[in-house]
Amino acid sequence: MAGNTPDRHTETAPLAPKPVLTVTQPEKIGSLLDTLNLIDQMSERIGEDRSGDAAGSGGQMQSGSAGARAVSPRDQAIAALPSEQVMQTKLAEKIRTEVSTLRKQIHSIPGSSHPGGAFHLNKLYARIRLLNRLLANLFESSVDVIKRLFIRVFIDEQPIL
């Protein structure tokens, strides 16, 4: 029976070379307009599909005359936008309050003894830096950019970032 033992010798195949992975950093966001476009693209991707919401009795539109278009409250609010300086001050105030709430959150986090505390602190500080950069660019930006950000924050009630 000693002659029937299987051969334990295995052949090794030559190892294939490992592929080289290259990692590149994304481009830095240069301006406030690029930041707003990026935020708009993200909200469009994440946005809710409301195509089926118009079904039933709640989706019927009321029209006073043929061809008349109902004006939504959002369109009315956009038509009644304040001046550029008022929009800038309101946006700056909103950004500053957001930064102060983030700083309060930072002070409420205990030291690094909490698992993941350092990561959470890093994310909060990064958000504060981004808000401060947005605030600095706000006063140099055009009226169109300010209007878009104002509509996004105050009329659509979306978060700043």
For each residue, the residues with C-beta under 8 A, 3 or more apart:
1: 4
2: 5
3:
4: 1
5: 2
6:
7:
8:
9:
10:
11:
12:
13:
14:
15:
16:
17:
18:
19:
20:
21:
22:
23:
24:
25:
26:
27:
28:
29: 34 35 38
30: 34
31: 34 35 137 141
32: 35 36 134 137 138 140 141 145 149
33: 36 37 141 142 145
34: 29 30 31 37 38
35: 29 31 32 38 39 134 137
36: 32 33 39 40 145 148 149 152
37: 33 34 40 41
38: 29 34 35 41 42
39: 35 36 42 43 152 161
40: 36 37 43 44 152
41: 37 38 44 45
42: 38 39 45 46
43: 39 40 46 47 158
44: 40 41 47
45: 41 42
46: 42 43
47: 43 44
48:
49: 52
50: 53 54
51: 54
52: 49 55
53: 50 59
54: 50 51 59
55: 52 59
56: 59
57: 60
58:
59: 53 54 55 56
60: 57
61: 70
62: 70
63: 66 68 69 70
64: 68
65: 68
66: 63
67:
68: 63 64 65
69: 63
70: 61 62 63
71: 75 76
72: 75 76
73: 76 77
74: 77 78 155 156
75: 71 72 78 79
76: 71 72 73 79 80
77: 73 74 80 81 155
78: 74 75 81 151 155
79: 75 76
80: 76 77
81: 77 78 87 147 150 151
82: 86 87 90
83: 86 87
84: 87 88 143 146
85: 88 89
86: 82 83 89 90
87: 81 82 83 84 90 91 146 147 150
88: 84 85 91 92 138 139 146
89: 85 86 92 93
90: 82 86 87 93 94 150 154
91: 87 88 94 95 138 146 149 150 153
92: 88 89 95 96 135 138 139
93: 89 90 96 97
94: 90 91 97 98 153 154 160
95: 91 92 98 99 131 134 135 138 160
96: 92 93 99 100 135
97: 93 94 100 101
98: 94 95 101 102 131 160
99: 95 96 102 103 128 131 132
100: 96 97 103 104
101: 97 98 104 105
102: 98 99 105 106 124 127 128 131
103: 99 100 106 107 128
104: 100 101 107 108
105: 101 102 108 109 124
106: 102 103 109 121 124 125
107: 103 104
108: 104 105
109: 105 106 114 117 120 121 124
110: 113 114 117
111: 114 117
112: 117 118
113: 110 117
114: 109 110 111 117
115:
116: 119 120
117: 109 110 111 112 113 114 120 121
118: 112 121 122
119: 116 122 123
120: 109 116 117 123 124
121: 106 109 117 118 124 125
122: 118 119 125 126
123: 119 120 126 127
124: 102 105 106 109 120 121 127 128
125: 106 121 122 128 129
126: 122 123 129 130
127: 102 123 124 130 131 161
128: 99 102 103 124 125 131 132
129: 125 126 132 133
130: 126 127 133 134 161
131: 95 98 99 102 127 128 134 135 160 161
132: 99 128 129 135 136
133: 129 130 136 137
134: 32 35 95 130 131 137 138 160 161
135: 92 95 96 131 132 138
136: 132 133 139 140
137: 31 32 35 133 134 140 141
138: 32 88 91 92 95 134 135 141 146 149
139: 88 92 136
140: 32 136 137
141: 31 32 33 137 138 145 146
142: 33 145 146
143: 84 146 147
144: 147 148
145: 32 33 36 141 142 148 149
146: 84 87 88 91 138 141 142 143 149 150
147: 81 87 143 144 150 151
148: 36 144 145 151 152
149: 32 36 91 138 145 146 152 153
150: 81 87 90 91 146 147 153 154 155
151: 78 81 147 148 154 155 156
152: 36 39 40 148 149 155 156 158
153: 91 94 149 150 156 157 158 159 160
154: 90 94 150 151 157
155: 74 77 78 150 151 152
156: 74 151 152 153
157: 153 154
158: 43 152 153
159: 153
160: 94 95 98 131 134 153
161: 39 127 130 131 134
